[in-house]
Amino acid sequence: MPPTSSSPPPAPRSLLPFLQAMTYADSAYPSGRYTLSHGLEGLVQAHRVQGADEVSSALADHLRYTAAPGDGVATAAAATAGPGRIAVLIDLDHELSATKVTHELRRASTRVGRQMLQVTTEVERRLGGELPEPLLSYAAAVAAKETPGNQAVVAGLVHRAHGLTPRDAVATELTGLAVGWAGAALRLRQCDHIDAQVVITAAHPVIAGLAVQCVQVASDLVPGTGPESGPESGPGSVPCPGSGHVYANSPGRRGWRFLGRASPGSDLASAAHETAPARLFMS
C-alpha cells in the first residue's frame, strides 16, 4: 500500500467555485438573510397566500416577476463587470435601489449586502488575502457611502471573485432566495419540513431558466458586459470627447428602464407589512 499522508490533497481548482457557491447559498451563512421572508410574510398577513401549494406558486411568481428582473439581472451584471467598471457598478447599485419601492425592501437589501461584504472582507483578511478588483473599489465606495451596497450587486462581485460564472452566480442567489422563502413558510406555519423541500425542488427548473435569461438581459443592459465586449467598450457606450474612451456609466442599448420588478401586488403587501403591529421578518 502507498504511504498515507496526514493532510488531504488539495481540491481541484475547478471545484472551488462550486464549494464557494454552496457556502454562500447556505442559510447559515452570516449575512442576515434568515431575517427576510422576501415578501411572503406580508402576503400571508393579507391572506393572499395560504398553505404549501400557494407558497410554491407564489415563489415561482416571485422569482419570475420580482427577483429575476431586478436582483437577478443586477447580480449577472455585477458578476460580468471587470476591473475599471466601478462607475457602472455604482450606477447599477443606485438604479436597483430605485426599483425597490418600499423602505423595508431597500433596507433589507442593503443590510444583507453590507453584511455579506463585511464577512467576505474579514474572511479574506484572516486567510492572508485581499479583495480583487472591482470588488475592492466597490467595497471602498460602500464604506464611503457613495453607493448603497445592495445584496444583488455585492453577491455578483463576490461570486465573480471566487470564479463563478454569471449564470451560476444568479442561480446561487435565486436558490438562496428559494431556501429562505421555504424556511419563512415553515416559520409562518404554512407548511411542514417535507413541504418546504417540495417548494424548493419545484423551483429548481424555474431558477435554471431564469439564470440564463438574467445573463442575456444583463449583457444587453450594461455596457461592456456582453461576451464579446472588452473592458472599455460595449453596446450603447457613449464616446468621451477627446479621449477615445467611453463614459463608464453609459447604459446599454436597452437602458436602465429594463432593470426592475413588475410586482405591484407584492409591493402593496410590503407596504402594509412595514406598519404591521407584529411581524417575524424584516421583509
N, C-alpha and C positions, 0 to 999 in steps of 0.2 A: 504494500500500500504506500502511496506517496505520503510524505510527511504533511501533517496538518498545520495550518497557520493559526495563530491566536487571533489574528484580525481578518475580517472578511474581505474579499476582493472588492475593489471599487465598483460602484454601479455603472453600467454602461451610460454614457452621456445622453444617449437617446431616451433613456428612462427618466432623466431628471426633470424635464418639463412636466411629464405626466405626474410624477411624485409631488411637484410643487402645486399642480392643479388640484390634486387630492387634498393637500394641506389647506389651501385657501377655500375650497368648497366645503370643508368640514364645518359643521355648525358649532364646533367647539373652538374654532379659531377666534381669538380675542379682538374682533373688530366691532362687537356690539350688535351684530345682525340678529341675535336672538331677541332683541328688544323690538323688532319690527314684525308686523303681520302683513306688510305690503298692501295695506288697504282692506284686508279680509275682515278685521275686527269691525270696521265701520259698516261693511256690507252685512255682517251678521247682526249688528245692532239695529240696522234698518230693516231687518227681516227680509232682505233680498237674497240671502244665501242661507240655506238650512240643510244640513245633512251632507254625507260624504259625496253623493253624486253631484250635488250642486257646488260643493267645494271644488271638485275636479273640473267641472265645466267652467267655473269662474276662473280657475287657474289658467286654463287654456286660453280663455279670452284675455286675461290679464297679460299673459305672455305675448299674444299676437298684437294687441292694440295699445298696450301701455308700456310694458318693459322693453320689448324688442325695438319699437320705433324710436324710443328715447335712449334709455340706458344702453341697450344692446348696440345700437349704431355708434354711440359715443365710445363704448368700450372697443369696438372694432377700429374706429378712427384713431384712438389713442394707441392701440396696440400696433398700428401700422406706421404711425408718425415716427420718423427717425430723428437723430440729433439735429439741432438747429431749427426745430419746429415749435419752439416754446410759445411763440406768439399765436400759432394755430391752436395749440392746446389750451391756452388761456381763453382765447375767443370761444372755443368749443365749450369750455367749462362754464362760462357765463351764459352762453346760449342754452345749455342744458338746464341750468338753474331757472331760467326764464320759462321753461316748459313745465316746471313743477308749480302748479298754481296755488297750492296751499302752503302755509308756513311749516306745518308739520312734515310735509314731504321734503321740502328744501332742507330743513334742519336734520332730519333723519339721514338724508343722503350725504350731507357734508360731515356730520358727526362720524358716521361709519367710514367715510373716505379718509378723513384726517386720522382716525384711529388706525386704519389699515396702513397708512403711510408711516405713522409713528412706529408701529410694531415692525414693519419691514426694515425701516432705517436702523432700529435698535438691534434687530437680529443680525443684519449685515455688519454693524459695528462690532458686535461681540464675536463674530466669526472672523474678524480682521479684514473685512471687505469694505467697499463703499458703493454707493448707488451709481449706476451708469447713467449716461445721458440718453434721452432727455429727462429721465426721472429725477436726476439730481437738481437740475434747474427748475423743474416743476415743483419739487419739494421746497425749494427756496422761495418760490413765488407764493406757495401756500403759507409758508411761515411768515412772509411779509404781508400777508392778507391782500395780495394782488389778484388772487384767484380763489374761488370758493372751496375747491378740494372735493368735488363730488365723487362718490364711490365709483361710479362707472368709469370716470377718467383715470382715477388712481389705479383701479383694477387693470385697465388696459395697459397702462405703463408698467405696472408690476409684473404682469404676465409676460409682456414683451421682454422685460429684463431677464426673465427666467427661461426664455426660449420658446414660449408657447406661440403658436400661430394665432393670428387674429380670430379665425374661426373657432379654434379651441378655447381661446380666451372668452369669447362670447358664450360658448356652450358651458364653460365652467361657471360663469356668473349666473346664467339663467338656471342652471342646475342648483346652484346655491339658493337662488330665489325659490325654486320649487320645494326644496327641502325645508326652507324656512316657512313657506306657506303651509305645508303639510303639518309642520310642528305647531304652528299657530292654530290650525284647525283642531289639532289634538288638545291643546290647552284651552281652546274655546268650547270643547266638548261637542264638536261637530262630527267626530269620527273616532274610531279606535286605532290601535297601532297598525293592524293589518290594513285597514282602510287608508291610513296615511301612506303606506308603501305602495298601495294601488294608485293613489293620486300621483305620487312621484313617478312611478313607472309609466303610467299613461301619458305623462307629459314628455317623456323622452323623445318620441318621434316629432312632436311639435318643436321641441328645442333644437333638434338636429336640423330641421328645415329652416328655422328662423336664424340659426347661427350663420348659415350660408347667405341668406338674404341680407343680414346686417352687414356683412363684409362687402357685399355688392353695393349696397346703398352708401356705405362709408367711403368706398373708393370713388363714388360719383359726387360725393358731398364735399369732401375736403381736398384741397389741392395737394398734389404730391403724394397721395396715398394709394394711387392705382398701381397695378402690378408692373406697369412699365414706367412709372414716374420716378424721377430722381429726386434728391432732397431739395432741389432749388426750383422745381417746376411742377406744374400739374394742371389738370383741366380747370379752366376758368381763372388761371393765375393772371394777375394784373401787373404789367411791366412797371418797374420803378424807374422813372425818368432819369436818364443819365448814368444809370448804374449797370444796366444789363441784367439785373436780378428781378425778382418778383416780390411783391408785398407778401410777407409770410402769412398774414391772416386773411387773405382774399378767399371768400367762399368758392367752392367748386361750381360747376356749371349749373347745378340744381339749386344752390344757395342754401342758407341755413333754414329756410322755411320748411324744408322737408325733414328737419330733425324734430322729433317730439311725439307726444302721445295723442291719442284720439279717444279719450275715455271720460266723457262728461259725467257718466253715472258714478264712476269711481271717485272722480274729483268732488262731486257733491257729497258722497259718503265720507270722504276725507275731511271736508269742511265741517260736517256735523260731528265727526269724531274728535276734532280739535277741542270742542267745548263740551264733550260728553262728561257727565258727572263722575263716571267711573270707567276706567279702561286699563287693560293689561299691557298694551303696547304703545310705542311712540307713534306708530303709523298703522 
